[in-house]
Amino acid sequence: MAKHEVTPEQLAKLDEIFAKARAAEKQIENYTQEQVDRMVRCVAWAAGNPKTFQEICWMGVDEAGAGDRNGRYGKRHKILGVLRDALRQKSVGAIETIPEKGITRYGKPAGVITSLIPMTNPELTPIVTAIYALKARDVVVFSPHPRTVKTTNKVVQIMRDALASIGENPDFLQCVSEVNMELVAETMKRCDLIMATGGPAMTKAAHSSGKPAYCSGAGNATMIYDETAIPAEAARNTRISKTSDFGSGCSADGNIIISDAIYDETVKALIAEGGYLATDEERALLKKAMWNEEGHRIVATVAVSPQELCRKAGFEIPADRKFVMVNSEGIGKEFKFSGEKLTTLLTIYKYEGEFENALKMMDEIYKVGGRGHSCGIYSFDEEHIQRLALRAPVTRVMVRQPQSKANAGSAENGMLMTSSMGCGTWGGNQVSENIALKHYMNSTWVARPIMKDQPSEDVLFGEFFDGAVTREQGEVIKF
């Protein structure tokens, strides 16, 4: 993004937006649990009902020129899951009590949030953020991606109108209409907390703002199929994960490491699910279409159909193919297909013999990119699952599930629903979990006296304790 000078008019507009936000903050901070729960349901339905959500999803895909209309709509389940999780939790007053420790925790608002929205979810992420923020009694100023400004402003306006329709202040949710890096920086300076969903550049900017920030990390989702995998089921999961929204998500399967015991059968199953196995010559053409000479990802082939991807590479594939597969040419920074693809293409690898060989490949792939984000395994061997969990430098390991439908939360697993996934210090983030309601709140901890809980020193120090060692004579202070 080119550098722009922030004009006095733009600064005045930001001042106006944040003045409204600060006034709204004083209002919402005293709301009851019933009031915030009602608002949450209202905005979630207004923007997330089937008809409206389809309209804004299609608008987002068309405006960005990336993604799949039907696949984008398929993310609606996250709205339902986020609403489920939010409504099941308290956010006002005493929200947690631990009697044996004499602890009570009170929920408090975080304040005014600046929410940075990605191009790949310009309609979903604002809805998810609004649900959690309103539940926590926060106010939000949304900052869209430059390629999807209209879509994000549209969805925020829908939610503002919904608030107004039930007599609430629409300024609980606002959206800036102009976007460039300098304006985004100014927006971040004015808030109390930043929610940044996007790539490394956005994460760096958020953490450099001087304000607390929850960020997401880059992905390079990798799956291991061991010898216990059922090829047809594993291939179906990969097809679901890879084709969702034309592979735009960080969680879409990008690398498949397959046991030699089931390799041939699995490749056939992937082809049966709609995969197209490129030749070595076609792989070379795809590489040129996806990365420029400096090694940067070419935007024109991000989140496009497999037919469009191959057409831009200079060859045609059948209309019924749903994704493209390339054989590994190696793992490392110099081998581009071992990194994140962000489109309807995945790389397949064969590991021979011991499961340790699959883990070694996984180790090398995450040295290329995607550390902290997610990994998966199709296996019925609990030892293999545990070994991967102990070894993988990621915050999520999905077992026998389509990653892009599972690791941000699913009705069929226990992960908290979200559209923003913290990737720990591996990904330059401060949390190693799905960013959900608790991250939108401050807490006040109240501690009451309990029966003394202090083990003796010989118990605490164990074998290292020596009772003959004492302090020099002096005044003894007793507590």
C-alpha positions in Angstrom: 0.0 0.0 0.0 1.4 3.4 -1.0 2.3 5.9 1.7 -0.3 8.6 2.2 -0.3 11.8 4.2 -3.2 12.0 6.6 -5.1 15.2 5.8 -6.6 17.5 8.4 -10.0 16.6 7.1 -9.4 12.9 7.7 -8.1 13.5 11.2 -11.1 15.6 11.9 -13.3 12.7 10.8 -11.5 10.3 13.0 -11.8 12.7 15.9 -15.6 12.8 15.3 -15.9 9.0 15.1 -13.9 8.5 18.4 -15.8 11.2 20.2 -19.0 9.3 19.4 -17.3 6.1 20.5 -16.2 7.5 23.8 -19.7 8.9 24.5 -21.2 5.5 23.6 -18.7 3.8 25.9 -20.0 5.7 28.9 -23.5 4.5 28.0 -22.9 0.8 27.4 -20.6 0.2 30.3 -23.6 0.3 32.7 -25.8 -2.1 30.7 -27.3 -5.2 32.3 -26.7 -8.8 31.1 -30.2 -8.8 29.6 -29.6 -5.6 27.6 -26.4 -6.8 26.0 -27.8 -10.3 25.3 -30.7 -8.7 23.5 -28.4 -6.5 21.4 -26.2 -9.4 20.5 -29.2 -11.4 19.2 -30.5 -8.4 17.3 -27.3 -7.6 15.4 -26.5 -11.3 14.8 -29.8 -11.9 13.2 -29.9 -8.6 11.2 -26.6 -9.3 9.5 -26.5 -13.1 9.8 -29.9 -14.1 8.7 -29.7 -16.4 5.5 -30.9 -13.8 3.0 -28.8 -10.8 4.2 -25.7 -12.8 4.9 -25.9 -14.3 1.4 -26.2 -10.8 -0.1 -23.2 -9.4 1.8 -21.1 -12.5 1.2 -21.6 -12.2 -2.6 -20.9 -8.5 -2.3 -17.6 -9.3 -0.5 -16.5 -11.8 -3.1 -17.4 -9.5 -6.0 -15.7 -6.5 -4.5 -12.5 -8.3 -3.7 -12.4 -10.3 -6.9 -11.4 -13.3 -4.8 -13.3 -16.2 -3.1 -16.3 -18.3 -3.9 -19.8 -17.0 -3.4 -21.2 -20.3 -2.1 -18.1 -21.1 -0.1 -18.2 -17.7 1.6 -21.8 -18.2 2.6 -20.8 -21.6 4.1 -19.0 -19.7 6.9 -22.4 -18.7 8.3 -22.1 -21.6 10.8 -19.5 -19.5 12.6 -22.1 -16.8 13.4 -24.3 -19.5 15.0 -21.4 -20.9 17.0 -20.2 -17.5 18.2 -23.7 -16.6 19.3 -24.0 -19.9 21.1 -20.8 -19.5 23.0 -21.5 -15.8 23.8 -25.0 -16.4 25.1 -23.8 -19.3 27.3 -21.4 -17.0 29.2 -21.9 -14.2 31.7 -20.2 -10.9 31.0 -21.8 -8.5 33.5 -21.2 -8.6 37.3 -19.8 -11.7 39.0 -19.0 -13.9 36.1 -16.9 -16.6 37.9 -16.7 -17.9 41.5 -14.2 -20.3 42.9 -15.4 -21.0 46.5 -12.4 -23.1 47.6 -10.0 -20.3 46.7 -12.3 -17.5 47.9 -12.1 -15.9 44.5 -14.8 -14.0 42.6 -14.2 -12.6 39.1 -16.1 -9.6 37.8 -16.4 -8.8 34.1 -15.6 -5.3 32.9 -15.5 -3.8 29.4 -12.2 -3.4 27.6 -13.4 0.0 26.2 -13.2 1.2 22.6 -11.9 -1.4 20.2 -10.3 -0.9 16.8 -11.1 -3.9 14.7 -8.9 -4.5 11.5 -10.9 -6.6 9.0 -9.3 -8.9 6.4 -10.2 -9.0 2.7 -11.1 -12.7 3.0 -13.8 -12.2 5.6 -15.1 -8.6 5.2 -18.6 -9.6 6.2 -18.1 -12.4 8.7 -15.4 -10.9 10.9 -17.4 -7.7 11.7 -20.4 -9.8 12.8 -18.3 -12.0 15.0 -16.5 -9.0 16.5 -19.8 -7.2 17.1 -21.3 -10.2 19.0 -18.3 -10.6 21.3 -17.8 -6.8 21.8 -21.4 -5.9 22.6 -21.6 -8.9 24.9 -18.5 -7.5 26.7 -20.0 -4.0 26.7 -17.4 -2.6 24.3 -17.6 -0.1 21.5 -16.1 -0.9 18.1 -14.6 1.2 15.3 -14.1 -1.1 12.3 -11.3 -0.5 9.8 -11.9 -2.4 6.5 -9.3 -3.9 4.1 -8.7 -1.5 1.2 -10.1 -4.0 -1.3 -13.4 -4.5 0.6 -14.3 -1.2 2.1 -17.8 -1.1 0.7 -18.7 -4.6 2.0 -17.5 -4.0 5.5 -19.2 -0.6 5.7 -22.4 -2.3 4.4 -22.4 -5.0 7.1 -21.6 -2.5 9.9 -24.5 -0.2 8.7 -26.9 -3.2 8.8 -25.9 -3.8 12.4 -26.1 -0.1 13.3 -29.7 0.1 11.8 -30.6 -3.0 13.8 -29.4 -1.4 17.0 -31.4 1.8 16.2 -34.5 -0.3 15.5 -34.6 -1.5 19.2 -33.8 1.9 20.6 -30.1 1.4 21.1 -27.3 3.7 20.2 -26.0 2.8 16.7 -22.6 4.4 17.6 -21.8 1.3 19.6 -20.6 0.1 16.2 -18.9 2.5 13.6 -16.8 2.0 10.5 -14.3 4.2 8.8 -14.9 4.9 5.1 -11.4 5.7 4.0 -8.4 3.3 4.4 -4.7 3.5 4.0 -1.9 2.4 6.3 -1.4 5.9 7.8 -5.1 6.2 8.6 -5.2 2.7 10.1 -2.2 3.7 12.3 -4.2 6.8 13.5 -7.2 4.7 14.1 -5.2 2.3 16.3 -3.7 5.2 18.3 -7.1 6.3 19.5 -8.5 3.0 20.9 -8.0 0.9 24.1 -7.7 -2.5 22.4 -6.9 -3.7 18.9 -8.4 -6.8 17.3 -6.3 -7.5 14.1 -7.3 -10.4 11.9 -4.9 -10.6 8.9 -1.4 -11.3 7.8 2.1 -10.5 9.2 2.1 -6.9 8.1 -1.1 -6.2 10.0 0.2 -8.0 13.1 3.4 -6.0 13.0 1.5 -2.7 12.7 -0.9 -3.6 15.5 1.9 -4.6 17.9 3.8 -1.4 16.9 0.9 0.9 17.8 1.6 1.1 21.5 -1.8 -0.3 22.3 -2.8 -3.8 23.5 -3.5 -6.0 20.5 -4.9 -9.5 19.8 -3.7 -10.7 16.4 -3.9 -13.8 14.2 -0.9 -15.4 12.5 -0.2 -16.7 9.0 -1.2 -20.3 8.2 0.3 -23.2 6.2 -2.2 -25.9 7.3 -0.7 -29.4 7.1 -2.4 -32.8 7.4 -0.8 -36.1 8.1 -2.5 -39.3 6.9 -0.9 -42.3 8.7 -1.4 -45.9 7.7 -4.6 -46.2 9.8 -6.4 -43.5 7.8 -9.4 -44.3 5.7 -8.4 -42.8 2.4 -11.9 -42.1 1.1 -12.9 -40.3 4.3 -9.6 -38.4 4.7 -9.8 -37.2 1.1 -13.4 -36.0 1.6 -12.3 -33.9 4.6 -9.4 -32.4 2.6 -11.7 -31.6 -0.3 -14.1 -29.8 2.1 -11.3 -27.9 3.7 -9.4 -27.0 0.5 -12.4 -25.9 -1.5 -14.1 -23.7 1.1 -14.2 -20.2 -0.3 -11.6 -21.2 -3.0 -9.0 -22.0 -0.3 -8.8 -18.4 0.9 -8.6 -19.3 4.6 -5.4 -19.8 6.6 -6.9 -23.1 7.8 -7.4 -24.7 4.4 -5.4 -27.8 3.9 -2.2 -26.8 2.1 0.1 -29.8 2.6 -0.8 -33.5 2.9 1.8 -35.9 4.2 0.7 -39.5 3.3 2.0 -42.8 4.5 3.5 -45.0 1.7 1.2 -47.8 2.9 -1.9 -45.9 1.7 -0.4 -43.4 -0.7 -1.6 -44.7 -4.0 -5.1 -45.4 -2.7 -5.3 -41.9 -1.1 -4.2 -40.1 -4.3 -7.0 -42.0 -6.2 -9.4 -41.0 -3.5 -8.4 -37.3 -3.8 -8.9 -37.5 -7.5 -12.3 -39.1 -6.9 -13.2 -36.1 -4.7 -12.4 -33.7 -7.5 -8.6 -33.3 -7.3 -6.5 -32.7 -10.4 -3.0 -34.0 -10.2 -0.7 -31.6 -12.1 2.3 -32.9 -14.1 5.8 -31.7 -13.3 5.6 -29.3 -16.3 2.2 -27.9 -15.1 3.6 -27.5 -11.6 6.3 -25.3 -13.1 3.7 -23.2 -14.8 1.6 -22.9 -11.7 4.7 -21.7 -9.7 5.2 -18.8 -12.2 1.5 -17.9 -11.9 1.5 -17.9 -8.1 4.8 -16.2 -7.2 6.7 -13.4 -8.8 10.5 -13.3 -9.3 10.9 -11.8 -5.8 9.0 -14.7 -4.3 5.9 -12.7 -3.4 2.5 -14.2 -3.8 0.6 -12.9 -6.9 -2.8 -11.5 -5.8 -4.5 -12.4 -9.1 -4.3 -16.1 -8.2 -5.3 -15.9 -4.6 -8.6 -17.6 -3.8 -9.6 -18.4 -7.4 -11.2 -21.5 -8.8 -8.9 -24.3 -9.9 -9.9 -23.7 -13.5 -9.0 -20.0 -13.3 -5.8 -20.8 -11.5 -4.7 -23.2 -14.2 -5.9 -20.9 -17.0 -3.7 -18.1 -15.6 -0.8 -20.6 -15.5 -1.4 -21.4 -19.2 -3.2 -24.7 -19.3 -6.8 -26.0 -19.0 -8.3 -28.6 -16.7 -11.7 -30.2 -16.7 -14.7 -28.2 -15.5 -15.5 -30.8 -12.8 -12.2 -30.5 -11.0 -12.5 -28.9 -7.5 -8.9 -28.4 -6.5 -5.3 -28.9 -7.9 -2.6 -31.1 -6.4 1.1 -30.9 -7.1 3.7 -33.4 -6.0 6.4 -32.1 -3.7 9.6 -30.9 -5.2 11.2 -30.5 -1.8 10.7 -28.7 1.5 12.3 -25.4 2.3 12.1 -21.6 1.6 13.4 -22.2 -2.0 10.5 -24.7 -2.6 7.5 -22.4 -2.8 4.9 -25.2 -2.8 5.9 -26.1 0.8 4.6 -22.7 2.0 1.1 -21.2 2.2 -0.9 -21.2 -1.0 -4.1 -19.4 -0.2 -6.0 -20.9 -3.2 -7.4 -24.1 -4.5 -4.1 -25.9 -4.6 -2.3 -28.3 -2.2 1.0 -30.1 -2.2 1.2 -33.9 -1.5 4.1 -35.7 0.1 4.9 -39.4 0.7 6.6 -40.5 3.8 8.1 -44.0 4.1 8.0 -46.3 7.0 8.0 -45.0 10.5 5.6 -42.2 11.7 8.8 -40.3 12.8 9.4 -39.7 9.1 6.1 -37.9 8.8 6.9 -35.8 11.8 10.3 -34.8 10.3 8.5 -33.6 7.2 6.1 -31.7 9.3 9.0 -30.1 11.2 10.5 -28.8 8.0 7.3 -27.5 6.5 6.7 -25.3 9.6 10.1 -23.9 9.2 8.9 -22.5 5.9 5.8 -20.9 7.3 2.7 -21.3 9.4 4.2 -21.8 12.8 1.6 -21.4 15.5 -1.4 -21.7 13.4 -2.8 -25.3 12.8 -2.0 -28.8 11.9 -4.2 -31.9 11.5 -4.0 -35.7 11.4 -6.2 -38.4 10.0 -5.4 -41.3 12.3 -6.9 -43.8 14.7 -3.6 -44.4 16.4 -3.7 -42.5 19.7 0.1 -42.7 20.1 0.5 -41.0 16.7 -2.0 -38.3 17.6 -0.2 -37.6 20.9 3.3 -37.5 19.3 2.1 -35.0 16.7 0.5 -32.9 19.5 3.8 -32.9 21.5 5.9 -32.1 18.5 4.0 -29.7 16.2 4.8 -25.9 16.7 1.1 -25.0 16.4 -1.8 -24.0 18.7 -4.4 -26.3 17.1 -4.3 -30.0 16.0 -7.5 -31.2 14.4 -8.1 -35.0 14.5 -10.1 -36.5 11.6 -11.8 -33.2 10.7 -11.7 -30.7 7.8 -9.4 -28.1 9.2 -11.0 -25.0 7.7 -14.3 -26.1 9.2 -13.0 -27.2 12.5 -10.1 -25.3 14.0 -12.0 -22.0 14.4 -14.7 -23.9 16.3 -17.3 -26.4 15.2 -20.6 -27.8 16.5 -18.7 -31.1 16.4 -15.7 -30.2 18.5 -15.1 -28.2 21.7 -13.1 -25.3 20.3 -14.5 -21.9 21.0 -16.0 -20.4 17.9 -14.2 -17.4 16.3 -13.0 -15.8 13.1 -9.7 -14.8 14.7 -7.1 -17.4 15.8 -4.2 -16.5 18.1 -1.0 -18.4 17.1 1.1 -17.9 20.2 4.7 -16.6 20.1 5.3 -18.9 17.1 3.1 -16.6 15.1 4.0 -13.3 16.8 0.8 -13.3 18.9 0.2 -13.1 22.6 -2.3 -15.9 22.9 -2.3 -19.5 21.9 -6.0 -20.0 21.5 -9.1 -18.9 19.6 -9.9 -15.3 20.3 -13.3 -15.2 21.9 -15.3 -13.4 24.6 -12.8 -13.4 27.4 -10.3 -11.5 25.2 -12.8 -8.7 24.8 -13.1 -8.1 28.6 -11.2 -6.8 31.6 -11.5 -8.7 34.9 -11.6 -7.6 38.5 -10.5 -10.3 40.9 -11.9 -10.2 44.4 -10.0 -12.4 47.0 -11.5 -13.3 50.4 -9.6 -15.0 53.2 -9.4 -18.8 53.1 -7.9 -21.4 55.4 -4.1 -21.1 55.2 -2.6 -23.0 52.3 1.2 -23.1 52.7 3.0 -26.5 52.6 6.1 -26.9 54.8 9.5 -26.1 53.3 10.6 -29.7 53.3 7.6 -30.6 51.1 8.2 -27.7 48.8 11.9 -28.1 48.3 11.9 -31.9 48.3 15.3 -33.6 48.1 17.0 -30.2 48.0 15.8 -29.1 51.5 18.4 -28.9 54.2 17.0 -28.0 57.7 20.5 -27.2 59.0 20.7 -24.1 56.7 19.4 -21.1 58.6 19.5 -17.4 58.3 21.8 -15.1 60.2 20.6 -13.9 63.6 18.3 -10.9 63.3 14.9 -9.7 64.0 12.3 -12.3 63.0 9.2 -10.9 61.3 6.2 -13.1 61.6 3.4 -13.1 59.1 
